[in-house]
């Protein structure tokens, strides 16, 4: 069964980490409503949602994608690149242990799931302020017995690789190619974000639908013109926390 692990929005989200955007006031009630709408849409598209309780003292803890990746054979738990966020991993690891064997990347390696773009058995890993070469080396070693390819992608213009590029399905990527080195991803088809919407590259493909931020209509038109079905979702309050649609859930097949 397709399963989505999410975590409720922390009341401390107003103190979230920010790297590439300016701080704005976050309306907590509105952020919680938007997150609930996100969970409801995941359920509508066929996922069983496991919503973990809020971590009241961990501002960024709703971004459950960052402390782990879940593959068919195992889950890998990461030491996050921001020291204050590393306490997010233990409760998520306990939740994932019910579904997968766990492996761990260890310091001084750092990795965040927002930097891991998986396309079938290829993992493209962003080298960013949050994810370093040692973390990538350890991940490659962990996954080598399972026949995954791991490739580095230097990122310069944004927080995570998946802030700049996501996989829409088939052989198609949605991207802001000004923010990362596209050479490791040669061979894919590209939909470029509209120049007026540089932050529009993070989309979540699920069940034949592209979940997409309602705040980027110009890029949504490009996606739909390429033959994809896009469902807009208002994520405006959560975007103030440098949030993307992919980072708010961990999606995998339970077995």
Secondary structure as GFF3:
##gff-version 3
##sequence-region A 1 255
A	DSSP	beta_strand	2	7	.	.	.	ID=ss1
A	DSSP	three_ten_helix	11	15	.	.	.	ID=ss2
A	DSSP	alpha_helix	28	44	.	.	.	ID=ss3
A	DSSP	beta_strand	48	52	.	.	.	ID=ss4
A	DSSP	beta_strand	68	70	.	.	.	ID=ss5
A	DSSP	beta_strand	75	77	.	.	.	ID=ss6
A	DSSP	three_ten_helix	83	88	.	.	.	ID=ss7
A	DSSP	alpha_helix	89	96	.	.	.	ID=ss8
A	DSSP	beta_strand	102	104	.	.	.	ID=ss9
A	DSSP	three_ten_helix	113	115	.	.	.	ID=ss10
A	DSSP	beta_strand	116	119	.	.	.	ID=ss11
A	DSSP	beta_strand	122	127	.	.	.	ID=ss12
A	DSSP	alpha_helix	133	144	.	.	.	ID=ss13
A	DSSP	beta_strand	149	154	.	.	.	ID=ss14
A	DSSP	three_ten_helix	161	163	.	.	.	ID=ss15
A	DSSP	beta_strand	165	169	.	.	.	ID=ss16
A	DSSP	beta_strand	172	175	.	.	.	ID=ss17
A	DSSP	three_ten_helix	177	179	.	.	.	ID=ss18
A	DSSP	three_ten_helix	182	185	.	.	.	ID=ss19
A	DSSP	beta_strand	189	192	.	.	.	ID=ss20
A	DSSP	beta_strand	204	206	.	.	.	ID=ss21
A	DSSP	beta_strand	209	213	.	.	.	ID=ss22
A	DSSP	alpha_helix	217	225	.	.	.	ID=ss23
A	DSSP	beta_strand	230	233	.	.	.	ID=ss24
A	DSSP	alpha_helix	236	239	.	.	.	ID=ss25
A	DSSP	three_ten_helix	246	248	.	.	.	ID=ss26
A	DSSP	beta_strand	250	253	.	.	.	ID=ss27
###
